[in-house]
Amino acid sequence: MLFVYIFGIFEYMKRKKYYYLVRVSYLGFRFNGWQKQPGFKTLEGMITKTLQFVLGAQEFKILGAGRTDARVSSLGGAFELFLMDKPLEDIDLFIKDFNCNLPADIKILSVKQVHEKFNIIHSVLEKTYCYLFSFGGKNHPFCASIMANYQEDLDIELMKKGAELFQGSHDFKNFTVKNTKKNSQTLRTIDSCEIKKNEDFTASFFPETSYVLEVRGKGFLRYQIRLIMGALVYLGSGKISLLDLEKLLSNELDGFIPYVASGSGLHLKDILFKELATVTDSGL
């Protein structure tokens, strides 16, 4: 039995594996986040189910570049596709077939064959998230899936000053969910954090003026950006001061901002990877 087991492992290791970086865009409003969960509709689950149909009996697995929360969308997300035994014969045809079988709120943007040394987690250089919002009046209902709406007036100039405070390296323990694990790391570096007028997202039903909180960094804690946005909304509405925000960030005030901004306003805008040694390159 031991010989059979060892022989099976040896045969598995001899099998050829092929690696692909897949860029994907999706509207997260009807999904319970990226990660597969029993009893819930997730992006990983939907993509896996579609690949099972498209690839037939071919063995595969996928690994995401990160886990987006429920209702969070993506303009330029990514996952790695691992294929056993044989490569994709026609990448353009694969993309077309994949998109034809995915639901309307998920789209494959490109596929690149990469070398086995590529690691979709460790190869990330920078992620850019944006949080789309408006204030001062109720939005058109069609905005609900992609734009947060605050009907009260907000001091947007004060919020812009507050956003700048988050740049640099900080202990963000007040800007993530509680973690009961010992030695949990909450130190993160934000390369850029700014609020600006929205010019990237347009639609005929959008309000005349809307805004984007754009945050760039290598990695983020769970709910970190949504808690940052929640703190900035509290700042803009007068519930906390700029000094309170500074104390929360420096952990002089120990406690969580009680407001987590809605997931539907958050979008993964882009992921920048280290230079890829690609084998092939194809995209729509």
C-alpha positions in Angstrom: 0.0 0.0 0.0 2.8 2.4 0.9 4.5 1.7 -2.5 1.2 2.4 -4.3 0.8 5.7 -2.4 4.4 6.8 -3.1 4.1 5.8 -6.7 0.8 7.8 -7.0 2.5 10.9 -5.6 5.5 10.5 -8.0 3.1 10.2 -11.0 1.2 13.3 -9.9 4.5 15.3 -9.6 5.5 14.2 -13.1 2.3 15.6 -14.6 2.7 18.9 -16.5 1.2 22.0 -15.0 0.3 25.2 -16.8 -0.2 28.6 -15.1 -2.3 31.6 -16.3 -2.9 35.0 -14.9 -6.6 36.0 -15.6 -7.7 39.6 -15.2 -11.4 39.9 -14.4 -14.0 42.6 -13.8 -17.2 42.1 -11.9 -20.2 43.8 -10.3 -20.2 42.5 -6.7 -23.7 43.6 -5.7 -25.4 40.2 -5.8 -22.4 38.2 -4.6 -21.4 37.4 -1.0 -17.7 38.3 -1.7 -15.0 36.4 -3.6 -14.2 33.4 -1.4 -16.3 30.3 -1.9 -18.7 29.7 1.0 -21.3 26.8 1.4 -24.8 28.1 0.9 -23.8 31.5 -0.5 -23.4 32.8 -4.0 -19.8 33.9 -4.4 -17.5 35.0 -7.2 -15.0 32.2 -6.7 -17.9 29.7 -6.7 -19.5 31.1 -9.9 -16.1 31.3 -11.8 -15.3 27.7 -10.7 -18.7 26.4 -11.8 -18.3 28.1 -15.2 -14.8 26.7 -15.6 -16.0 23.2 -14.9 -18.4 23.6 -17.8 -15.9 25.3 -20.2 -12.9 23.0 -19.5 -14.9 19.8 -19.2 -13.0 16.9 -17.6 -9.7 18.8 -17.4 -8.4 19.2 -13.9 -7.8 22.8 -12.7 -7.8 25.1 -9.7 -7.9 28.8 -9.2 -6.4 31.2 -6.6 -7.5 34.8 -6.2 -5.2 37.8 -5.7 -7.3 38.8 -2.7 -10.7 38.4 -1.1 -13.2 41.2 -1.8 -16.1 41.5 0.6 -19.8 41.1 -0.1 -21.1 43.7 -2.7 -17.6 44.9 -3.5 -16.9 45.2 -7.2 -13.8 45.1 -9.4 -12.6 46.9 -12.5 -9.3 45.0 -12.7 -9.1 42.1 -10.4 -7.1 38.9 -11.0 -6.9 35.2 -10.3 -4.4 32.5 -11.2 -5.6 29.5 -13.2 -3.7 26.2 -12.8 -4.3 23.6 -15.5 -3.1 20.0 -15.4 -1.7 18.0 -18.3 -2.3 20.3 -21.2 -2.3 24.0 -21.9 -5.1 26.2 -23.5 -4.9 25.6 -27.2 -6.4 28.9 -28.2 -6.5 31.6 -25.5 -8.7 34.0 -27.5 -11.3 31.3 -28.0 -11.1 30.4 -24.3 -11.8 34.0 -23.3 -14.7 34.1 -25.7 -16.2 30.8 -24.4 -15.5 31.7 -20.8 -17.4 35.1 -21.2 -20.3 33.5 -23.1 -20.9 31.2 -20.1 -20.3 33.6 -17.3 -23.3 35.7 -16.0 -23.6 39.3 -17.3 -22.0 40.8 -14.1 -18.6 39.0 -14.6 -16.3 39.6 -17.5 -12.9 38.1 -18.3 -10.6 40.9 -19.5 -7.4 39.0 -20.4 -5.4 35.8 -20.0 -1.6 35.5 -19.8 0.3 32.3 -19.5 3.0 32.8 -16.9 5.9 30.7 -15.6 5.6 28.5 -12.5 7.6 30.9 -10.4 4.9 33.5 -10.6 2.9 33.8 -7.3 -0.3 35.8 -7.5 -0.2 36.6 -3.8 3.5 37.4 -3.3 3.9 39.1 -6.7 1.6 42.0 -5.9 3.3 45.4 -6.0 0.3 47.6 -5.4 -3.5 47.6 -5.3 -5.7 50.5 -6.0 -9.2 50.7 -4.5 -11.7 53.5 -5.0 -14.8 54.3 -3.0 -17.5 56.0 -5.0 -20.0 58.3 -3.1 -22.3 61.3 -3.3 -24.1 63.4 -0.7 -26.7 66.1 -0.2 -29.7 64.4 -1.9 -31.0 61.0 -2.7 -29.5 59.2 -5.7 -31.3 57.5 -8.6 -32.1 53.9 -7.5 -29.9 52.6 -10.3 -26.8 54.0 -8.5 -27.4 51.7 -5.5 -25.1 48.9 -6.7 -22.0 51.0 -7.3 -22.3 54.3 -5.4 -22.8 55.0 -1.7 -25.2 57.9 -1.0 -25.3 60.2 2.1 -28.3 62.4 2.0 -26.9 64.8 4.7 -24.4 67.5 3.7 -20.8 66.7 4.2 -17.8 69.0 4.6 -15.9 67.6 1.6 -12.9 69.9 2.0 -12.4 68.7 5.6 -12.8 65.1 4.4 -10.0 65.7 1.9 -7.7 66.9 4.7 -8.6 63.8 6.7 -7.9 61.4 3.9 -4.3 62.7 3.6 -3.7 61.7 7.3 -3.9 58.0 6.3 -0.9 58.2 3.9 2.3 56.5 5.1 2.9 53.7 7.6 0.6 53.3 10.5 -0.8 50.7 12.9 -4.3 50.4 11.6 -5.7 48.3 14.5 -8.6 50.8 14.8 -9.4 50.4 11.1 -10.0 46.7 10.8 -12.2 44.1 12.3 -11.2 42.7 15.7 -8.6 39.9 15.4 -8.4 37.6 18.4 -5.1 36.0 17.1 -2.0 36.8 19.1 0.7 38.7 17.2 -1.8 39.8 14.5 -0.1 42.3 12.3 -2.0 45.6 11.7 0.9 47.7 10.4 0.3 48.7 6.8 1.6 51.4 4.5 -0.7 53.5 2.3 1.1 55.1 -0.6 -1.7 57.5 -1.5 -5.1 58.4 -0.1 -7.1 61.2 -1.5 -10.7 62.3 -2.2 -11.3 63.9 -5.6 -14.3 64.6 -7.9 -15.5 61.6 -9.7 -14.5 61.7 -13.4 -13.8 58.0 -13.9 -17.4 56.6 -13.5 -20.1 58.1 -15.6 -23.8 57.3 -16.3 -26.8 59.3 -17.3 -28.5 58.5 -13.9 -25.6 59.6 -11.8 -25.9 62.8 -9.7 -24.4 65.9 -11.2 -21.5 65.8 -8.7 -20.0 62.7 -7.0 -16.7 61.9 -5.4 -14.1 59.1 -5.2 -11.9 58.1 -2.3 -8.9 56.5 -4.0 -6.4 54.5 -1.9 -3.2 52.8 -3.1 -1.0 50.4 -1.2 0.5 46.9 -1.4 -2.0 45.3 0.9 -4.9 46.1 3.2 -6.6 44.7 6.3 -10.2 43.4 6.2 -12.7 46.3 6.1 -9.7 48.7 6.3 -10.9 51.0 3.4 -14.5 50.8 4.4 -13.6 51.8 8.0 -11.4 54.7 6.6 -14.4 55.8 4.5 -16.7 55.5 7.5 -14.3 57.7 9.6 -14.2 60.3 6.8 -18.0 60.4 6.6 -18.1 60.9 10.4 -15.6 63.7 10.0 -17.5 65.3 7.2 -20.8 65.2 9.1 -19.2 66.7 12.3 -19.5 63.5 14.4 -15.7 63.5 15.0 -13.0 66.2 14.6 -9.8 66.1 12.7 -8.0 65.8 16.0 -10.2 62.8 16.9 -9.2 61.2 13.6 -5.5 61.8 14.3 -5.9 60.2 17.7 -7.7 57.2 16.3 -4.9 56.7 13.7 -2.2 57.1 16.3 -4.1 54.7 18.6 -4.4 57.4 21.4 -8.1 56.7 21.2 -8.5 52.9 21.4 -11.8 51.9 19.8 -13.4 51.2 16.5 -15.2 53.7 14.3 -18.8 52.5 14.7 -19.6 52.9 11.1 -18.4 50.6 8.3 -19.2 52.1 4.9 -21.3 50.0 2.6 -19.5 47.5 0.4 -21.4 48.5 -2.7 -19.4 51.8 -3.0 -16.0 50.0 -3.0 -14.2 48.9 -6.2 -10.9 47.2 -6.7 -9.6 49.5 -9.5 -6.3 47.8 -10.4 -3.6 45.4 -9.2 0.0 46.0 -10.3 2.2 42.9 -10.3 5.9 42.5 -10.4 7.4 42.2 -13.9 5.9 39.0 -15.4 7.9 36.5 -17.4 4.9 35.7 -19.6 4.8 32.8 -22.0 1.9 34.1 -24.1 -0.3 37.2 -23.9 -3.8 37.6 -25.2 -6.7 39.8 -24.2 -10.0 41.2 -25.5 
